Amino acid sequence: MTLEKDFLRSNDCGLLLLRLTVGGLMLFHGVHKLTAGVGFIGGMLTQMGLPSFIAYGALAAELVASIMIVIGLWTRAAAVVFAGNMVVAILMAHLGQIFSVDPMTGGWAIELPMLYLLGATVLCLTGAGKYAVTKGGILD
């Protein structure tokens, strides 16, 4: 097999691309929470009878866990945190849309949060691949 075919069939390159996509795109949400604050999430939590400081967990998941996923640092552990954050986000902000279709696009109303959740779940199961800062451990 040639080098070109090996590259095109590389699971490790695929995992790198998945990490860059899932973690990189979620970084925008984390940076927004870092700069604009987490007050709106805290308000939602308070309305649900929960302490508002839990909102900082969303900031950590969307900023720190995303960076860890992008660089491949303890990827499985970061992906578990990331996936957990997405489950909470779906339950808090999108619960009423789970069985809905977006009338403008015809797509599932919660397809974006589900793509993040499922992408993180794949990384929980596979790990980061060989193009990562840490590899081979249980957290990787």
N, C-alpha and C positions, 0 to 999 in steps of 0.2 A: 504494500500500500504506500502511496506517495504521501509526502508531508501535507499536501493540500487536502487530500481526502481525510487524513487523520485529524486535521484541524476542523474540518466541516462535520466530523462525527464526534467531536470532543464533548463529553459530558461535563468536564471541568470548565470549558468555555461557556457552556450553557448555564451552569450554576453561577459563574461569575456574572453573566448577563442578567440572570434572575436577581442576584444580590444587588447589582447596580440599579436595576429597574425598581424593585420593591423598596429597597432602602433609600435610594436616591430620590424617588418621587415622594416618599413620605417625609423626607427631610424638609421639604417646603412647608408642610403642616407643622413640623416641630419648630422651625425657625419663626413661623408666624406666631405660634404660641409663646415663644421666647420673647419676641419683640412686642406683641400686642397684649400679652398676658393670658391667663387661663380663667379670668373672671366669668366668662360666659359658661364655661364648663362647671365651675364652682357653683354658679347659680342653678344650673340644672341639677347638680347633686343635692344642693340645699332643698330644692323643691321635692326631691325624692326622699328627704329625711336623712340624707347622708352628710358627713362633714365635707366642707368645700375644699379642704387641703388635699383631698384625694385627687383633685384635678392636676396636681403636680406629677402624679403618676403618668398621666397622658403626655405631659411634656417630656418626661424622662423616656417613655417608650418611643415617642415620635422623634425625639432628637438623639438621645444617647444610643438607644437600641438600633436606630436606623444607621447611625455612623458605624456602629459595631458590625452590622450586617454588611454594609458597603465595603469595609476594609477586611472583613472576614475574621473578626476577633470574637471568639467564643460564639460562633454563629448560631448554633442550636439554642443556646441559652437566650441570646438576644431575640431569636425568632419566636421563642415561647412567650417572652414578654410582649413582643410586637403583636403576635396573634391574640394573646389575651386582651390587649388594648383594643384590638379590632372587634372582638366579641362584645366588650363593654360598650364601645362606640355604636355598634349595631343595635344593641339592646336599649341604649339610652336615646339615641337620635333617630334611629331608622326602624324601630320595631313595628310601627304602623304601616311601613312600606314593604315588609317582607314578601307579601303575596301580591304586590302591585307591579304593574308594567308602566313605564314612563310613556305617556300618551304622545309626546313629541318625537321620541326615537324608536319606540317599540321594544326597547331593552328593559331588562329587569331593573326596577327602581333602585335596588341596592347593589348593582353590579360592581361599582367601584370599591366600596368597602369589602365586598366579597372577594374581589381580585386581590386586594391587599391581604385579607385573611388567608385565602388559599395559597397565595405565593409564600407567605410566612410559614404556613403549615408544611408546604413542600420542603422548605429549608430546615424545618424541625426534623423532618424524616431523612433528608439527604446529607445535611451538613453543607459546608461551604465549598467543598471541592479543593483541588490542589492549589489554586491561586488565592490563597488566604494567608493572613498573618499567623493565625494559629490553626493547626490541623492535627487530627488524630486523637484528640482527647474526647472525653464524654461530652464536654460542653461545646465542642467544635462541630 
